Amino acid sequence: MAAAAVASAARSLARARGGLLLPPPPGGPCRRANMASLSSLNRGKKVALTTLGVLTAGGAGLALALHTAVNAGELELHPPEYPWSHGGMLSALDHSSVRRGYEVYKQVCSACHSMDYLAFRNLIGVSHTEAEAKALAEEFEVQDGPDENGEMFMRPGKLSDYFPKPYPNPEAARAANNGALPPDLSYIVNARHGGEDYVFSLLTGYCEPPTGVTMREGLHYNPFFPGQAIGMAPPIYNEILEFEDGTPATMSQIAKDVCTFLRWAAEPEHDQRKRMGLKMLMIAGLLIPLVYYLKRHKWAVLKSRKIAYRPPK
């Protein structure tokens, strides 16, 4: 009763002063007037207003889509995931593929790309025997010295030598490739997002540029390369070489083998790491039940004990 009296007094005071102290209720005169004006429209005007609203919303959506869209020259494809034979948790590298991949690198890739962190001795027991690796090293002439006269000399390569470089320095590499520096391939699989999936897609992804995209002279269109304009010409195609084991040298086979070789080059411990992981799983399978039993045995006394408080008499 007291609250009602206070509210009545406030309204009386507001009327006396010609104003309102309290806000109008939700269903006030303004809202009722708007509803009345909308309901008074005929059917044609309602349809026109609805059509105008739909067109406005559609135009705003189209403008947003055009604002965020990219043209064909800015389109970049992400490489798909391929079912590599070494992709499983316990799957080893295909060493025959590694051997063929070295052939691809030696006959195709080594003309422009270096592998500064790989020596001929690393091939022993992986893709070649010691005699084969020694013969491969002796095919190259390596500068050594100085001799007893203080002069440099050339000698056949040895197992301890690293793969020869195609260019003496980065400046010479840029001059021979229209200003582009061919990257070193020792860790290229780990250095690129997507790993061997990216390298395989790049090698096999050359195509004609889409309509409206023009390429400068010396550049080639590849949708998997960032920017789509790559200075390297298509390096592989069908029957570009012949494998020693008679495997058909199709483009996809060549790309697959060189990607497997590059995976091994980036992770020479690949097979050993997975073998150690398997051993750890087997040892853990024996140790975990034993540790669990000892834990239950040691803590059984503490967890089953009963603590009782006996106050002094």
KOLKOL-499807 format. One record per residue (C-alpha): residue in three letters; residue number from 1; z, x, y. Coordinates in steps of 0.001 Angstrom, whole numbers, plus 500000, padded with zeros to 6 digits. Example, Ala and Ser with C-alpha at 12.3 -4.5 7.8 and 13.67 -1.06 7.14 Angstrom:
// residues 2
<res = ALA, n = 1, z = 507800, x = 512300, y = 495500>
<res = SER, n = 2, z = 507140, x = 513670, y = 498940>
This chain:
// residues 313
<res = MET, n = 1, z = 500000, x = 500000, y = 500000>
<res = ALA, n = 2, z = 500852, x = 502801, y = 502401>
<res = ALA, n = 3, z = 497531, x = 504586, y = 501728>
<res = ALA, n = 4, z = 495593, x = 501367, y = 502367>
<res = ALA, n = 5, z = 497410, x = 500900, y = 505624>
<res = VAL, n = 6, z = 496615, x = 504437, y = 506750>
<res = ALA, n = 7, z = 492914, x = 504027, y = 505906>
<res = SER, n = 8, z = 492774, x = 500699, y = 507761>
<res = ALA, n = 9, z = 494372, x = 502271, y = 510812>
<res = ALA, n = 10, z = 491854, x = 505155, y = 510758>
<res = ARG, n = 11, z = 488907, x = 502768, y = 510651>
<res = SER, n = 12, z = 490325, x = 500729, y = 513512>
<res = LEU, n = 13, z = 490750, x = 503875, y = 515581>
<res = ALA, n = 14, z = 487190, x = 504969, y = 514811>
<res = ARG, n = 15, z = 485779, x = 501643, y = 515935>
<res = ALA, n = 16, z = 487790, x = 501855, y = 519115>
<res = ARG, n = 17, z = 486362, x = 505300, y = 519929>
<res = GLY, n = 18, z = 482810, x = 504231, y = 519031>
<res = GLY, n = 19, z = 482376, x = 506725, y = 516168>
<res = LEU, n = 20, z = 483139, x = 507331, y = 512551>
<res = LEU, n = 21, z = 485838, x = 509685, y = 511360>
<res = LEU, n = 22, z = 484809, x = 509373, y = 507678>
<res = PRO, n = 23, z = 481313, x = 510094, y = 506266>
<res = PRO, n = 24, z = 479257, x = 507087, y = 505280>
<res = PRO, n = 25, z = 479395, x = 506116, y = 501621>
<res = PRO, n = 26, z = 476572, x = 507237, y = 499283>
<res = GLY, n = 27, z = 474961, x = 503847, y = 499389>
<res = GLY, n = 28, z = 474922, x = 503787, y = 503184>
<res = PRO, n = 29, z = 472439, x = 502121, y = 505505>
<res = CYS, n = 30, z = 470068, x = 505153, y = 505601>
<res = ARG, n = 31, z = 469575, x = 505194, y = 501852>
<res = ARG, n = 32, z = 469184, x = 501441, y = 501713>
<res = ALA, n = 33, z = 466534, x = 501652, y = 504443>
<res = ASN, n = 34, z = 464579, x = 504337, y = 502554>
<res = MET, n = 35, z = 464670, x = 502341, y = 499338>
<res = ALA, n = 36, z = 463537, x = 499261, y = 501212>
<res = SER, n = 37, z = 460627, x = 501133, y = 502812>
<res = LEU, n = 38, z = 459436, x = 502505, y = 499433>
<res = SER, n = 39, z = 459699, x = 499181, y = 497724>
<res = SER, n = 40, z = 457724, x = 497528, y = 500514>
<res = LEU, n = 41, z = 454647, x = 499698, y = 499805>
<res = ASN, n = 42, z = 451807, x = 498109, y = 497929>
<res = ARG, n = 43, z = 450436, x = 499383, y = 494648>
<res = GLY, n = 44, z = 447539, x = 501310, y = 496178>
<res = LYS, n = 45, z = 449788, x = 503335, y = 498477>
<res = LYS, n = 46, z = 452167, x = 504130, y = 495614>
<res = VAL, n = 47, z = 449249, x = 505414, y = 493528>
<res = ALA, n = 48, z = 448019, x = 507484, y = 496462>
<res = LEU, n = 49, z = 451450, x = 509051, y = 496990>
<res = THR, n = 50, z = 451783, x = 509812, y = 493284>
<res = THR, n = 51, z = 448321, x = 511405, y = 493191>
<res = LEU, n = 52, z = 449155, x = 513480, y = 496267>
<res = GLY, n = 53, z = 452349, x = 514735, y = 494626>
<res = VAL, n = 54, z = 450555, x = 515654, y = 491407>
<res = LEU, n = 55, z = 447812, x = 517498, y = 493314>
<res = THR, n = 56, z = 450379, x = 519364, y = 495406>
<res = ALA, n = 57, z = 452308, x = 520470, y = 492324>
<res = GLY, n = 58, z = 449088, x = 521482, y = 490546>
<res = GLY, n = 59, z = 447883, x = 523447, y = 493549>
<res = ALA, n = 60, z = 451186, x = 525291, y = 493806>
<res = GLY, n = 61, z = 451045, x = 526154, y = 490098>
<res = LEU, n = 62, z = 447452, x = 527348, y = 490368>
<res = ALA, n = 63, z = 448298, x = 529510, y = 493383>
<res = LEU, n = 64, z = 451198, x = 531074, y = 491480>
<res = ALA, n = 65, z = 448989, x = 531723, y = 488463>
<res = LEU, n = 66, z = 446289, x = 533345, y = 490595>
<res = HIS, n = 67, z = 448900, x = 535426, y = 492374>
<res = THR, n = 68, z = 450325, x = 536840, y = 489146>
<res = ALA, n = 69, z = 447019, x = 537166, y = 487277>
<res = VAL, n = 70, z = 445295, x = 540514, y = 486804>
<res = ASN, n = 71, z = 441627, x = 541267, y = 486723>
<res = ALA, n = 72, z = 439858, x = 542861, y = 483776>
<res = GLY, n = 73, z = 440149, x = 546359, y = 485204>
<res = GLU, n = 74, z = 443949, x = 546195, y = 485180>
<res = LEU, n = 75, z = 444225, x = 544813, y = 481657>
<res = GLU, n = 76, z = 446071, x = 547049, y = 479197>
<res = LEU, n = 77, z = 446420, x = 546315, y = 475510>
<res = HIS, n = 78, z = 449470, x = 547215, y = 473497>
<res = PRO, n = 79, z = 448668, x = 548820, y = 470141>
<res = PRO, n = 80, z = 449330, x = 546658, y = 467085>
<res = GLU, n = 81, z = 451659, x = 547769, y = 464314>
<res = TYR, n = 82, z = 449788, x = 549224, y = 461361>
<res = PRO, n = 83, z = 451180, x = 549400, y = 457795>
<res = TRP, n = 84, z = 451544, x = 553178, y = 457527>
<res = SER, n = 85, z = 452323, x = 554499, y = 454070>
<res = HIS, n = 86, z = 455196, x = 556546, y = 455516>
<res = GLY, n = 87, z = 456632, x = 553714, y = 457588>
<res = GLY, n = 88, z = 459261, x = 552585, y = 455070>
<res = MET, n = 89, z = 462866, x = 553725, y = 455112>
<res = LEU, n = 90, z = 462366, x = 555764, y = 451930>
<res = SER, n = 91, z = 458591, x = 556383, y = 452157>
<res = ALA, n = 92, z = 457292, x = 559943, y = 452295>
<res = LEU, n = 93, z = 454218, x = 561270, y = 454058>
<res = ASP, n = 94, z = 450898, x = 561259, y = 452254>
<res = HIS, n = 95, z = 450349, x = 565004, y = 451962>
<res = SER, n = 96, z = 446707, x = 564597, y = 450975>
<res = SER, n = 97, z = 446234, x = 562714, y = 454227>
<res = VAL, n = 98, z = 448073, x = 565492, y = 456071>
<res = ARG, n = 99, z = 445630, x = 568029, y = 454623>
<res = ARG, n = 100, z = 442628, x = 565938, y = 455669>
<res = GLY, n = 101, z = 444211, x = 565442, y = 459080>
<res = TYR, n = 102, z = 444386, x = 569199, y = 459569>
<res = GLU, n = 103, z = 440670, x = 569350, y = 458789>
<res = VAL, n = 104, z = 440052, x = 566764, y = 461510>
<res = TYR, n = 105, z = 442136, x = 568730, y = 463997>
<res = LYS, n = 106, z = 440460, x = 572026, y = 463105>
<res = GLN, n = 107, z = 436891, x = 570714, y = 463295>
<res = VAL, n = 108, z = 437200, x = 568136, y = 466093>
<res = CYS, n = 109, z = 440416, x = 568182, y = 468102>
<res = SER, n = 110, z = 440981, x = 571938, y = 468378>
<res = ALA, n = 111, z = 437954, x = 572261, y = 470667>
<res = CYS, n = 112, z = 440014, x = 570814, y = 473538>
<res = HIS, n = 113, z = 443623, x = 570279, y = 472394>
<res = SER, n = 114, z = 446201, x = 572913, y = 471541>
<res = MET, n = 115, z = 449170, x = 572818, y = 469186>
<res = ASP, n = 116, z = 451412, x = 575498, y = 470659>
<res = TYR, n = 117, z = 454439, x = 574801, y = 468451>
<res = LEU, n = 118, z = 452765, x = 574867, y = 465035>
<res = ALA, n = 119, z = 452180, x = 578062, y = 463047>
<res = PHE, n = 120, z = 450066, x = 578640, y = 459967>
<res = ARG, n = 121, z = 453185, x = 579270, y = 457883>
<res = ASN, n = 122, z = 454272, x = 575670, y = 458532>
<res = LEU, n = 123, z = 451375, x = 574462, y = 456379>
<res = ILE, n = 124, z = 452725, x = 576179, y = 453252>
<res = GLY, n = 125, z = 454124, x = 573712, y = 450744>
<res = VAL, n = 126, z = 453039, x = 570739, y = 452856>
<res = SER, n = 127, z = 449252, x = 570636, y = 452819>
<res = HIS, n = 128, z = 448202, x = 574121, y = 451699>
<res = THR, n = 129, z = 449324, x = 576874, y = 449389>
<res = GLU, n = 130, z = 450367, x = 580248, y = 450741>
<res = ALA, n = 131, z = 447010, x = 581801, y = 449864>
<res = GLU, n = 132, z = 445115, x = 578953, y = 451537>
<res = ALA, n = 133, z = 447234, x = 579143, y = 454688>
<res = LYS, n = 134, z = 446729, x = 582912, y = 454831>
<res = ALA, n = 135, z = 442968, x = 582459, y = 454505>
<res = LEU, n = 136, z = 443002, x = 579876, y = 457323>
<res = ALA, n = 137, z = 444906, x = 582269, y = 459581>
<res = GLU, n = 138, z = 442505, x = 585141, y = 458895>
<res = GLU, n = 139, z = 439576, x = 583058, y = 460152>
<res = PHE, n = 140, z = 440811, x = 583583, y = 463730>
<res = GLU, n = 141, z = 440972, x = 586735, y = 465806>
<res = VAL, n = 142, z = 444284, x = 587244, y = 467602>
<res = GLN, n = 143, z = 444953, x = 589641, y = 470454>
<res = ASP, n = 144, z = 447769, x = 592058, y = 469658>
<res = GLY, n = 145, z = 449172, x = 595298, y = 470948>
<res = PRO, n = 146, z = 449569, x = 597533, y = 472684>
<res = ASP, n = 147, z = 448678, x = 600256, y = 470201>
<res = GLU, n = 148, z = 449678, x = 603931, y = 470373>
<res = ASN, n = 149, z = 447180, x = 604371, y = 473198>
<res = GLY, n = 150, z = 448653, x = 601490, y = 475190>
<res = GLU, n = 151, z = 445629, x = 599247, y = 474728>
<res = MET, n = 152, z = 445389, x = 595695, y = 473403>
<res = PHE, n = 153, z = 443321, x = 595077, y = 470297>
<res = MET, n = 154, z = 442078, x = 592181, y = 468185>
<res = ARG, n = 155, z = 443225, x = 591627, y = 464633>
<res = PRO, n = 156, z = 442882, x = 588885, y = 461979>
<res = GLY, n = 157, z = 445460, x = 586161, y = 462168>
<res = LYS, n = 158, z = 448631, x = 586178, y = 460080>
<res = LEU, n = 159, z = 450863, x = 583434, y = 458717>
<res = SER, n = 160, z = 453350, x = 584030, y = 461525>
<res = ASP, n = 161, z = 450731, x = 583339, y = 464215>
<res = TYR, n = 162, z = 450602, x = 579978, y = 465952>
<res = PHE, n = 163, z = 447476, x = 577882, y = 466135>
<res = PRO, n = 164, z = 445012, x = 579435, y = 468625>
<res = LYS, n = 165, z = 444593, x = 577844, y = 472029>
<res = PRO, n = 166, z = 441174, x = 576520, y = 473054>
<res = TYR, n = 167, z = 441652, x = 577704, y = 476664>
<res = PRO, n = 168, z = 443460, x = 580736, y = 478071>
<res = ASN, n = 169, z = 445316, x = 578733, y = 480750>
<res = PRO, n = 170, z = 445637, x = 575158, y = 482122>
<res = GLU, n = 171, z = 443268, x = 575885, y = 485014>
<res = ALA, n = 172, z = 440481, x = 576812, y = 482612>
<res = ALA, n = 173, z = 441188, x = 573661, y = 480609>
<res = ARG, n = 174, z = 440897, x = 571483, y = 483719>
<res = ALA, n = 175, z = 437690, x = 573208, y = 484812>
<res = ALA, n = 176, z = 436093, x = 572537, y = 481426>
<res = ASN, n = 177, z = 437120, x = 568858, y = 481338>
<res = ASN, n = 178, z = 436230, x = 567554, y = 484824>
<res = GLY, n = 179, z = 439738, x = 568098, y = 486139>
<res = ALA, n = 180, z = 441553, x = 566421, y = 483214>
<res = LEU, n = 181, z = 444092, x = 568496, y = 481293>
<res = PRO, n = 182, z = 443970, x = 567823, y = 477534>
<res = PRO, n = 183, z = 447575, x = 567372, y = 476348>
<res = ASP, n = 184, z = 449146, x = 569506, y = 473653>
<res = LEU, n = 185, z = 449231, x = 567604, y = 470352>
<res = SER, n = 186, z = 452324, x = 569175, y = 468790>
<res = TYR, n = 187, z = 454602, x = 566252, y = 469728>
<res = ILE, n = 188, z = 452070, x = 563751, y = 471031>
<res = VAL, n = 189, z = 453131, x = 561084, y = 468513>
<res = ASN, n = 190, z = 456714, x = 561153, y = 469787>
<res = ALA, n = 191, z = 455635, x = 561538, y = 473408>
<res = ARG, n = 192, z = 453641, x = 558294, y = 473528>
<res = HIS, n = 193, z = 454995, x = 554769, y = 473332>
<res = GLY, n = 194, z = 453810, x = 553305, y = 470063>
<res = GLY, n = 195, z = 453611, x = 556616, y = 468184>
<res = GLU, n = 196, z = 450801, x = 556867, y = 465666>
<res = ASP, n = 197, z = 449892, x = 553212, y = 466318>
<res = TYR, n = 198, z = 448945, x = 554168, y = 469873>
<res = VAL, n = 199, z = 447000, x = 557274, y = 468830>
<res = PHE, n = 200, z = 445079, x = 555355, y = 466149>
<res = SER, n = 201, z = 444260, x = 552522, y = 468570>
<res = LEU, n = 202, z = 443179, x = 555001, y = 471231>
<res = LEU, n = 203, z = 440849, x = 556879, y = 468884>
<res = THR, n = 204, z = 439207, x = 553718, y = 467575>
<res = GLY, n = 205, z = 439412, x = 551577, y = 470738>
<res = TYR, n = 206, z = 436457, x = 552853, y = 472782>
<res = CYS, n = 207, z = 434165, x = 550042, y = 473858>
<res = GLU, n = 208, z = 431901, x = 548906, y = 476666>
<res = PRO, n = 209, z = 433720, x = 547927, y = 479872>
<res = PRO, n = 210, z = 433936, x = 544180, y = 480547>
<res = THR, n = 211, z = 431818, x = 542467, y = 483139>
<res = GLY, n = 212, z = 432822, x = 543425, y = 486651>
<res = VAL, n = 213, z = 434362, x = 546776, y = 485718>
<res = THR, n = 214, z = 432467, x = 549914, y = 486673>
<res = MET, n = 215, z = 433399, x = 553366, y = 485428>
<res = ARG, n = 216, z = 432973, x = 556576, y = 487363>
<res = GLU, n = 217, z = 430751, x = 559247, y = 485930>
<res = GLY, n = 218, z = 432567, x = 561234, y = 483267>
<res = LEU, n = 219, z = 435070, x = 558457, y = 482474>
<res = HIS, n = 220, z = 435062, x = 556131, y = 479482>
<res = TYR, n = 221, z = 436561, x = 552690, y = 479014>
<res = ASN, n = 222, z = 439444, x = 552354, y = 476548>
<res = PRO, n = 223, z = 441731, x = 549293, y = 476848>
<res = PHE, n = 224, z = 444626, x = 551079, y = 475117>
<res = PHE, n = 225, z = 444743, x = 553932, y = 477634>
<res = PRO, n = 226, z = 446893, x = 553363, y = 480756>
<res = GLY, n = 227, z = 444402, x = 552607, y = 483491>
<res = GLN, n = 228, z = 441624, x = 552071, y = 480915>
<res = ALA, n = 229, z = 439623, x = 554994, y = 482343>
<res = ILE, n = 230, z = 439940, x = 558051, y = 480111>
<res = GLY, n = 231, z = 438198, x = 561354, y = 480618>
<res = MET, n = 232, z = 437927, x = 562134, y = 476885>
<res = ALA, n = 233, z = 434684, x = 560997, y = 475311>
<res = PRO, n = 234, z = 434902, x = 559176, y = 471957>
<res = PRO, n = 235, z = 435973, x = 562079, y = 469717>
<res = ILE, n = 236, z = 435305, x = 560589, y = 466276>
<res = TYR, n = 237, z = 432722, x = 558392, y = 464624>
<res = ASN, n = 238, z = 431496, x = 557747, y = 461115>
<res = GLU, n = 239, z = 430528, x = 560831, y = 459097>
<res = ILE, n = 240, z = 431400, x = 563282, y = 461866>
<res = LEU, n = 241, z = 432665, x = 565646, y = 459159>
<res = GLU, n = 242, z = 432995, x = 565948, y = 455406>
<res = PHE, n = 243, z = 436387, x = 566097, y = 453689>
<res = GLU, n = 244, z = 436951, x = 568697, y = 450992>
<res = ASP, n = 245, z = 438231, x = 566122, y = 448503>
<res = GLY, n = 246, z = 435207, x = 563847, y = 448940>
<res = THR, n = 247, z = 437003, x = 561042, y = 450783>
<res = PRO, n = 248, z = 434503, x = 558928, y = 452788>
<res = ALA, n = 249, z = 434752, x = 560065, y = 456404>
<res = THR, n = 250, z = 434719, x = 556702, y = 458141>
<res = MET, n = 251, z = 436078, x = 556371, y = 461652>
<res = SER, n = 252, z = 439211, x = 554542, y = 460544>
<res = GLN, n = 253, z = 439840, x = 557060, y = 457732>
<res = ILE, n = 254, z = 439470, x = 560011, y = 460109>
<res = ALA, n = 255, z = 441825, x = 558400, y = 462654>
<res = LYS, n = 256, z = 444363, x = 557527, y = 459961>
<res = ASP, n = 257, z = 444409, x = 561062, y = 458544>
<res = VAL, n = 258, z = 444746, x = 562821, y = 461889>
<res = CYS, n = 259, z = 447543, x = 560426, y = 462905>
<res = THR, n = 260, z = 449397, x = 561230, y = 459676>
<res = PHE, n = 261, z = 448939, x = 564936, y = 460392>
<res = LEU, n = 262, z = 450266, x = 564492, y = 463935>
<res = ARG, n = 263, z = 453287, x = 562568, y = 462617>
<res = TRP, n = 264, z = 454095, x = 565488, y = 460331>
<res = ALA, n = 265, z = 453551, x = 567966, y = 463182>
<res = ALA, n = 266, z = 455993, x = 566055, y = 465396>
<res = GLU, n = 267, z = 458550, x = 565632, y = 462572>
<res = PRO, n = 268, z = 458211, x = 568385, y = 459956>
<res = GLU, n = 269, z = 461580, x = 567282, y = 458559>
<res = HIS, n = 270, z = 460338, x = 563730, y = 457955>
<res = ASP, n = 271, z = 460520, x = 563769, y = 454152>
<res = GLN, n = 272, z = 463674, x = 565880, y = 454013>
<res = ARG, n = 273, z = 465447, x = 563545, y = 456443>
<res = LYS, n = 274, z = 464673, x = 560526, y = 454284>
<res = ARG, n = 275, z = 465759, x = 562342, y = 451121>
<res = MET, n = 276, z = 469065, x = 563189, y = 452772>
<res = GLY, n = 277, z = 469426, x = 559582, y = 453825>
<res = LEU, n = 278, z = 468911, x = 558442, y = 450241>
<res = LYS, n = 279, z = 471499, x = 560934, y = 449007>
<res = MET, n = 280, z = 473967, x = 559732, y = 451625>
<res = LEU, n = 281, z = 473455, x = 556124, y = 450535>
<res = MET, n = 282, z = 474094, x = 557048, y = 446912>
<res = ILE, n = 283, z = 477217, x = 559049, y = 447764>
<res = ALA, n = 284, z = 478473, x = 556298, y = 450074>
<res = GLY, n = 285, z = 477969, x = 553773, y = 447259>
<res = LEU, n = 286, z = 480462, x = 555766, y = 445178>
<res = LEU, n = 287, z = 482923, x = 556711, y = 447906>
<res = ILE, n = 288, z = 483274, x = 553380, y = 449693>
<res = PRO, n = 289, z = 484739, x = 551475, y = 446679>
<res = LEU, n = 290, z = 487102, x = 554386, y = 446009>
<res = VAL, n = 291, z = 488273, x = 554529, y = 449621>
<res = TYR, n = 292, z = 488715, x = 550749, y = 449654>
<res = TYR, n = 293, z = 490816, x = 550897, y = 446478>
<res = LEU, n = 294, z = 493008, x = 553671, y = 447913>
<res = LYS, n = 295, z = 493469, x = 551711, y = 451113>
<res = ARG, n = 296, z = 494583, x = 548620, y = 449221>
<res = HIS, n = 297, z = 496835, x = 550738, y = 446998>
<res = LYS, n = 298, z = 498553, x = 552536, y = 449893>
<res = TRP, n = 299, z = 498943, x = 549513, y = 452119>
<res = ALA, n = 300, z = 499930, x = 547047, y = 449406>
<res = VAL, n = 301, z = 503576, x = 548112, y = 449642>
<res = LEU, n = 302, z = 503639, x = 547784, y = 453434>
<res = LYS, n = 303, z = 501762, x = 544478, y = 453541>
<res = SER, n = 304, z = 503861, x = 542855, y = 450812>
<res = ARG, n = 305, z = 507259, x = 543992, y = 451990>
<res = LYS, n = 306, z = 509750, x = 541528, y = 453378>
<res = ILE, n = 307, z = 511899, x = 542426, y = 456339>
<res = ALA, n = 308, z = 515155, x = 540543, y = 456604>
<res = TYR, n = 309, z = 517701, x = 540873, y = 459344>
<res = ARG, n = 310, z = 521322, x = 540721, y = 458242>
<res = PRO, n = 311, z = 523630, x = 540499, y = 461188>
<res = PRO, n = 312, z = 526934, x = 542318, y = 460853>
<res = LYS, n = 313, z = 529865, x = 540178, y = 459812>
